[in-house]
Amino acid sequence: MYKYKVKKEPRGPREESDWPLFLPSTAIMISCQGWDGRPNIIPVIAVAVMSKSPLTIGTAICQDHYNERYWERKSYRMMLETQAFVCNVPDRKLSEAITLTGRISGWEIEDKFTAYGLTAAPAATVNAPIIVECPVNFECQVTSVINMGSHDWFIGEVTWIQLDEELERGEKELVWNPYAVIRAPRRRCANCGGRDLQAVTVAGEVLAAQPKEGGAALQLRPFVCRDCGHLEWFAE
């Protein structure tokens, strides 16, 4: 039997994730926005009901740079700013949207809703948008933020629930995909390790690069780090 000793010491930003981890769960889509009103979506599997009365939901968001997969999420900063989020429960038809919204960071794209064909609508009680395509939307006002190590646990009291009318009337069932894939984005500044990257236009905007092992050429696009100004090229 393979045995693994869990490491408790903090891991550096350039260290790879090497722990084996699988806990059966389903992906939830958290929506939020910052002070500027810009919306964002982050799919998560770390979500749980913390209390029944008052109904309280918690979700874990990474708040610092640890390795290629774990670094401060844009949603983390937004949720701190507005102290609100919406826990959107997707059905099976949104499996691809879960993967796509997790594949690219909110640091790199202005509006995931528009980019991936999703609809944002104002929540009834909190400063965050709901995802209209999700049949259940739990509006949450943040009551506390607890540091758990690499992630902070946002605890939000549910202030309103929006429910698909056909689902409420029992005319359809909610069928979700417990195996939805969340692919974490890996882009970061090679100079400072920052994630605040912005696509820019430079001379020869799209360059072709041949992979080391041969095969089709990769299309690269330029991004500039807003933290240190370093220019980096990433594959599409």
N, C-alpha and C positions, 0 to 999 in steps of 0.2 A: 504494500500500500504506500502511495506517495504521501509524504508528510511535509507540511509547510509551516514554518515558524513565522508568525505575523510580526512584522517589524513596526515598532512604535515610534521610531525616530522620524523627524520630518524628512521628506525626500526632496532633493534639489530639482530645479526646473528642467534639467537636461537628463534626468534619470528616467528610464523606461518603466512602465507599469509591469510588474512581474508577479503580482499576486493572482492566484486562481480564485475566481469569484463567479458564482452563479446562484442567485436566489430567484425562484419563480416569481414573476411579477408582470404587470401590464404597463405599457407606456401611457403616460398622461401628457397632455400638451398644456404647459403653463404659458399664459399670455400676460404681458405687463407693458408699462410704458414709463419713460423718464419724465423729468420736469418739462422737457421741450415738447412733449406730446408724441414723440416718436414711438411707435409700437414695436413689440418684438415677441417672438415665440421661442420657447426652449422646451423640447420634449425631455421628460424625465421618467425614471422608474423609481426614484427615491421619493415616494409620496405615501402618506398614511393619514387615517382619521385619528386624531389625537384625543378628542373628547366628543361625547355625544350631546352634552348639554353644558354650555353652549356648543353647538356643532363646530368643531375646530379641525382644520386640516393643516398638516405640515409637509414641507418639501425641502430637500437639501440641494443647495447650489454651491458650486466651488467658488472660493473667494481669493485664491492666490495661485501662483505658478509653481507647479510641482513636477510635471513631466509633459510629454507630448500630448497627452489626453486631458490632463487636469490643470486648469489655469482659470484665472478670474473670468467669469462669464459676463457678457454685457448685461444679461438679465439680472445678475446679482446687483450691479450698480443701479439699474433702473428700479428694482424692488426696494432698495435702500432709500432711494430718492422719494418715491411716492408712497411707500409703506402699503402697497397693495399688489394683489395678483389675482388672476382668475385660473382656477383649476378646471380645464376643459376635458371632458371625457370623450374620446373619439370612438367611432365605430370602425368596423373592419375595413370599410372602403377608404379610410384615411391612412392606411398603413404606409403608402408611398409618401404622403405628406409628412408623416412622422420622421421618416428617414431623411427626406430632403431638408426639412427645417433644422435637423440636427447636424447635417453634413457641412453646413457653412455657418460661420460665427456671426453674431450680431455686430461684431466689430467691423466686419467686412461688407455688410450689406445694409442698406438703409431701411428696407421694408420687406420682411419675409412674407407678409400677407400678400402683397401684390406680386412678388416674385414667384410664389408657388400657388397662385390661384385661390387663396383663401380670403374670406370676408371678415373684416373687423367691424364690430358694432359697439357702441358705448355700453358699458355695464350700467346697471340701474343704481348701484350704491357705492361703487369704489372707482378710484382713478386708474382704470385699466380697461383694455378692450376685451370683449369676448370673441371667441371664434365661432361664427355663425354655423359653420358646417358641423361642429360638434354638437350632438343632441343634448348634452347636459353641461351646464356651466355653473360652477360654484364660485361666487364672488367672495373674495377673502380680504379682510382688513388685517394687516400685520399687527399682532399684539406683542410679539417678542422675536428676537433673533438670537439663537444660541450657537456658539462656536463648538463644533464637534471635532475639529482637527482640520482636515483638508477642506471640509464643507461647513457652511453655516446652515442651520436648520431654521427656516422661516416658518413661524407658526401664525396662522391666520384664522380669525374667527369668521365663519361663513355668515355673511350679512344678507345674501339673496341667492336664490337658485333659479336659473332659467332652464326650462325643460321643453324639449320638442313636443308640440301639441299632440301629434299622432302617438308619440310614446306615452304621454300622460293619459291619453284616452284608451290605451291598451291596444291600439290598432297596429302597432309594430313593436318588435322587440329590439333591444340594444344588443348587438353582437359585436364584441371587440376582439382584437387579435392579441392574445397573450404573448406572442412571439415577435411582435413588431421590432424591427431593427433600428437602433439609434446609432448612427455613425458619427462619432465626435470629430469635429474639424481639427486639423493639426497645424494649420498655418500659424507662424509666429515670426517675429523679427529675429534674424540670425545674429544681429548686433547686440540687442539689449534683452531679447526674449519677450518683448511686449506683444500684446495681441491687438492693440489699437491700430489696425492696418487699413489703409484706404486705397482703393483702386485709383490709379492715375493714368493720364495719357502722356506718353513720351514719344520721341522719334522712334519709329519702328515698334509700334505698340505691341504687336504680336510677333514673337520670335519662335522659330522652330528649333527644337533640340532633339538630338537622337539619343534614345535610351542606351545605357551602357551595354545591355545585352542584345541590342539590335531591335528590329521591329519598327512599328509606325512612329513617326515623329510626334513629340509632345508639343502642345501649344501652350506657350507661357504668356502670362499677363503681369504687368508691373504693379506693385503695391508699395506705398511709402508708409513707414512707421511714424505715427503722429507723436510718439514719445521722443524719438531720437533723430528722425529725419532720414533714416537708412532706407535705401531703395532695394527692394527684393522682388525676384521673379518667381511666380508660382505657376504650377501646371493647372490647366483648367479642370 
